[in-house]
Amino acid sequence: MTKKAFTLDKLIFSEKLKTLILKKGPHLSLLDVFSLFNKEKLCNLNEIRGFWKEYILESKKRRIETKISFYIHIPFCQSKCEYCRHFYWQCHNAKELDYYLKSLIFKMNFFKDTFSGIKFKTLYIGGGTPSILNERQLKTLFTALYKNFKFEEKGEKTFECNPISTTFKKLKILEQFGINRISFGVQSTNEKILKSMKRGYQSFDLIKRTINNAKKCKFKRINVDLMIGLAGDSAETAIKSFSQVAALRPDSIALYPLQPTDDYLKKFYNSNKKYFYKELKNKINEFFALIKKVAEKYNYLYFFPLSEALNQITDEWNFISKEYTTHQEKQFSSIYDDTEKIDCFGLGTQSASYIFGKLRYQDVGKGFYPLEPTERMYRAIKFNNLREQKLYYLLIELDSNRLSLRAYERLFSSNLLEDFQRAITELKKLNKIKIKRDLIFLTSKSPLQRFVDSIFFLIKAQ
């Protein structure tokens, strides 16, 4: 054990850490490292507005173009899917949605002057289930949004939909308000799997009708999300889902590997994470052994080396229709990309916002009107330097099981193994971390032990 590691070992038993462990117990996150070292604090609306004003003023003085995306979170769903790892509220009636919209509009009015000289590059409305809003509520949301903020005319504007709550009238409203990309969360077309995932309301006829309705509108891109790794699925069921969806001719299909929650693993895999990932990798290998012919049959392209696909189980894989031509692709001057060095302004409970290299905060308020500018509803981390931003990204990815070295390099234009060489060396000596091709992950299963291991990343390079 090195002298530096010994210092960390003493820190583990500090009073501050003991208090944190007693408070959060099995719910410890790797990101609690920041609260342990006073990097995290609760802020109010006035403070958050001050951060943005300072950043925009600094950018103007330095004549740096601001690239800011806009995100709105609608956390409501009719019910929670078994695999869901996101924050959500079950919607009981339209009044709940009305109160939530009032809080969103209050925040829009509060921040409108701050961004008066800014044109946001992209717009993304996600959830939850944004399509749960009724026609009147959709009009209310977009009217307030465009009254208070400006957007790049050709920038991508995405709205997430669930087929069950997406009517033709709603789609026409989205078209009217400039939404140019629709993304349907389908996940699977297998009714048995859907039922076990608490999505028994979804049928293929419903999916077909909804996608055909979207094609009657003037959206520039229609996307469908599928998922592999659901309990009871296989490469064959995933291929069948892909084939059925591809026959409907959406512009793109995104395949996501399931990232399980502890509750999901407990219910379907007897809490055996290792077995789940072994099974998932086998499904992915088998899927890509079959997909080439299927993709060619339906004229879909995918733009990644096959070897990368087989080794990578944290990112999505995108399949683009050949009919979605290069000309159509160029109609978007700005496309949402979470690996681009772009800032994000988010509104809504649990929405995350960030100023690259400077600030990251999340709305942890109740999300209902009335609100007070002094209410401390944002959990914020202000970075003193780019290294702290890198540390945050590293910990949030490791907290979600594993991190892609290539994704890190795309985002920061640097090598993670070099940036955190000393910490990784120490953890490897203790057999606490593993690197497999493009992936790096902590080996400990206990949340407490993983948290303790993450403290090593606070060692500064010398």
N, C-alpha and C positions, 0 to 999 in steps of 0.2 A: 504494500500500500504506500503510495507516494505521500509526501508531506501535504500536498494540496488535497489529496483524497482524504487524509486524516482530518484536515480542517472541515471538510464537508461532512465527515462522519460526526464530528462534534456538533455541527449545526443541526443534524437530524434530531438531536435530543434537546434542542432549545425549547424554551417555554412557548415561543411563538408558534413553532411547528406543532407542539403538543396541542395547543389550543385549536389550531386549524384541523388537526386530525380528529379531535373530539367533536368539532362542529360539523365536519363534512363526512367523516368516516369512509364507508365504501363508495361514496360519491365523489371522492377526490378526482380532480382532473389534472392533467399535466400543466394546464394553464394556471393552476393555483400557485405555481412557482412565482408568477408575477405579483400576486397579492401578498405572498410571503415576504417579498422584498420591496413592499410598498410601491410597486409599479402600477397597481390597479387601484382606481378610486371611482366613487360614484359622482357623477356630474349632473347638473341640471340643464335645461334648455338654453339658458343664458350663456353658460360656459361653453356648450357645444357650438353655439352660434359664434362665440368669440374665436374658437379654434378655426372655423371656416373663414371668418372675416380676415384673420391674420394670414392665413394661407393664401387667399385670393389676392390680398394686398401685396404680399411678398412676391407672388407670381407676376403681378403687373409691374412691380418695380424692376424685377429681373428680366422682364419681357419674355417670360416663359408661358407657352400656351397651356392652359388648364385642360386636362382631359378627365372629365368627370362623368361617370355613369349614374343613373338614377334607378333606385330599387324600391319597390313598394311591396310590403309583405301583408298578405291576407291570411291569417293563421287558422281560419275556420274550415272545418270539414263536416260532412254529414256523419261520418264515423271514422275511426282510426284503423288503418290497415295494419296487419300484424307485423309487417316488416318496417314500418315507418320509424325513423330515428329523428324526426324533426318535431319542433314544438307545434302544438295544435290545440285549438279549442273546438269542442263539439258544438255545432250550431243548433240551437233549439227553436229560434224564431227570427223573423226579419228585424225585430226591434234591436236585438243584439248587434246585428250588422249595421244598423243605422247609428247606434251609439259609437261603434268602432269607426265608422266613416266620419263622424263628427270630430273624433280625436285626430284623425288623419288630416282633415281639412283645417283644424286648429293649427297643427304643426306646419302645414303648407303656408298658411297666412303668416306664421311666426318667422319663417325662413325666407319668404319671398324677396325681401329687400336685400338679403345677404347674397342671393344668386341673381340679382336683377341684370347683371352684365354678363351672365354665363349662359351658353347654350350647351345643354347636356348632350353627350355623344350618343348614349343609348338609353333605352327605357326597358326595364324588366319588371313585370308584375307577377309575383310567384306566391307560393303558399306552402302548406295549406292548399285550399282550393279557391282561387280567385273567381272561377266561374260559378261559385255558389251565390254570388251577388245577383240580385234580380235586375231586370231591365232598367227600372228607375234608379237603382243604386249605382249601376254602371255609368249611367249618364251623369249622375251627381259627382261621382269620383273623377271622371275625365273632364268635366266642365271646370271643376275646382283646380285640377292639375294644370290644365293649359292656361287658365286664368293667371296662375301664379308663377309658372316656369316656362322656359323656352327650350326647344329641342332641335338638334340638327335635322333638317328636313329629310335627308336620306338615311339617317341613322336607324339602326335596327330597333324596333319596338316590339317586345315579346309579351305575350299574355299566356299563362299556363291554364289549361282546361282539363276538366274531367268529363269524359263523354256523357255521363249520367246527368250532369247539370248544364250542358251546353246545348242551347236551342238555336235554331236558325236566326231568330230575332236577336238573340244576344250576339251572334257572330256578325250580323249586319251592323249592330251598334259599335262593335270593336273595329270593324272596317271603317265606319263613319268617322271614328276618332283617331284614325291613323295607325292603328296596330297593323304591322306588316309581317309579323311572324307569330303563328299559333303553334303551341306545343301541347300535344295531347298525351296525358299520362295513361297509357294502356297497360303496360307491364307484361301481360300475357293474354292469350286468347283461349287458354285452356280453362273451361268452366269449373272443373274439379279443383284446380290449383287456385283459381280466383276465389272460390267459395271458402277454401281453407285459409285464405289471406283476408277474409272478411270483405271481399269485393264481389260477392255473389250476385249483386245487382247488375253486373256488367255482362253483356252478351255480345257476340260478334255482330249480330244484326244492328245493335246500338252503335258499335264502333263504326261500322260501314256507313250507317245513315249520317253520323256526325261528321265523318271525314268528307263524305260527298257534299254535305251542306257547306263545309268550309271551302271546298273547291268551287262552289258557286259564287263565292265572294272574291275580292281582288287582293287577297293576301299574297305577298311575294314568296312566302315560304311556309309550308305546312310540315311540321315535324311530329313524329310519334316516338315516344319513349317506351322501350321494352326492358325487361330485367331478366337476368340469368342468375341462378343460385337460390331461387325460391324453393321452399321445402316441397318435395314431391315432383319438381320439374327435372328435366334432363336435357341433354343436347338435342334430342329429337323433338321434345315439346317446344324448346326455344326456336328451333329451325321451323317448326310448323307455324308458330306465332309470327315469325319473321315473314314466312311465305304468304300467310293470309293478309298481313298488313301490307306487304309489298305489292300484292295484287290490287290494292286500292290506290296505288300510285301517289303516296305522299312524297314531298320533295326530299325528305331525309328521314332516316330511322336511326335513333340512338340506342345502343345496347349498353345497359349499365350492369356491372356486377353488384350483387347485393352486399351491402355492408351491414352486418347484423348487430342488433342491440343485445345486451345481456339477457333481457327478457325473451327475445327471439331465440337465442341459443338455448336457453333453459327449457323453453317449451318444445322446440323441434329437434334439438341436438343434445339434450341432456347436459347442457353447459359445456360441451366439448368443442371449443373453438378450433382446435387443431384439426379435428375430423371435418368440421364444416369447410375450412379452407382447402383441405386436401380434396374434398368432394367438389368444391367450386372450381378448383384448378382443372380437375379431370373433365368437368362439364365444359369449361372454356376450351380446352384442348380439342375435345370431340366436336364442339360447335364449329371451330375454325377449320377442322378437317372436312366439314360438310358444307360450309357456307359459300365457298367459291362458286360452285356450280349453281347454287340457288340465287346468289347475287347476280351472276351473269344472266340467268334465266329472266330475271325481272329488271335487268339493266341498272343495277346499283353498283357504284364504285366505292371502295374504301381506301383511304390514303394513309396507310401505315404499314411498315414491314410486318410480315406474318410472325416473324420471330419475336418482335416487340409485343404483338398481341398476346402471344402464348405466355409470355413472362409477366405481363402487366395485369394486375387484377384490382387496381384502384381507380383507373380512369375509364371513361366511357369510350365506346367505339362508334364512329359515325359512318353511316352509309348514305351516299348522296346519289339521287337518281340522275341518270345521264341526261334526262330531259330537263333537269335543272341546270341550264347551260351556264357557261362562263359569263355570258352577257347578263343573265339574271343575277348571278352572284355579285357582279360589280354594281348592282343597283344599291347595295348597302354600302354606304361610305364608312359606317362604323358598325362593327359586329361585336357583340358581347364575348369577352374572352377573359376568364379568371386568371390566366397566366400573363396577361398583359399588364404593364406598369401603368395602370389607370386607377384613378381614385373613384370612390363610390359614396354617394349620399343616399342613405336608406331611411325610409319612413315605415313605421309600424312595429308592433311588439315583436321582439326577437330579431328584427332586422339588424344586419351588421353594416357598419360604415367604416371607411378608412381613407386616410390621406397617406399615400405610399411613403414609407420610411419615416413617418411623423406621428401618426395617430391611428388607433383602431378602437371603435366603441360599439356597444350593442345596446339596443333599447330593451330594458328589462322591466318596464312599467306595465301596468295593468291594461293600458291601451284604450281606456274609455274616458269620454268627455264627462265633466269638465277637467281641464288640466291647469296646472300652475307652473309658470316659468321657473319657479324655485324648487319644484319637485325633482328629487334626485332619481331620475329614471334611466340614466345611462351608465353602464359599466365601461369605463374607459381606461385604456393603456396608452400613455404618451411615450413614444420612443425617443430616446436621446440621440440615437444614431441608427444607421442602417443595420448594424449587427443585431440590435435588439429587435428590429423588424424581422430579420432572418430567424432569430431565435423563436419569435412568436409563431412564424409560419411552420418551423420545424416541429414545435411542440403540438400545435393544433393538428398537424398531419399524423404525427406519431400517436396522438390521443385517439385518432380514428383508425388505429391499427398499424398503418405503415405509410412510408413516404417514398415518392418516386424521385430518384436523383435527377432524372431528365427534366421533370416538372420544375424542380428547384432551380436548375440551371437556366431554364427558359425564363423564369421569373426574375432571377437576380443576376444573371450573366456571370455566375461564379460557381465554383465546385464545392458542394456541401462537405465532402470528405476533407477538403483543405481548410474550409472555413471553421470547422469544428474538429480539427484533427486531434487535439489533445484529449478532448472529452470522449471521442469515439475510441481512441486508443485505450483509455482507462476502462471504458465499458466493455471493450472486447476482451481485455485481460480477465475481467470478472465474469465473462460469458453472459453479459447482460444485454448485448446487442448483436444482431446478425445482419449481414448484407448478402443478398442473393440477387445477382445480376443488377437490375435497375432499382431494386427495392431495399429499404433499410427499415428495421423494426426492432422494438424492444422485446425481449424474450419473457420477462416476468408477466404473470397473469394477474397478480394481486394489484389492485389500484394503488394501494399504499406503497408497495415496492416499486411500481412503475414511476410513481411520483418521486420517490427518493432517488431513483436512478436518473430521472430527468434533471436533477439538480447538478449533475456533472456538466451539463451543457452551459452552466454559468461560468465555467473555467475559461478565462480569456486566453487567447493565443499569445504566446510570448516569442 
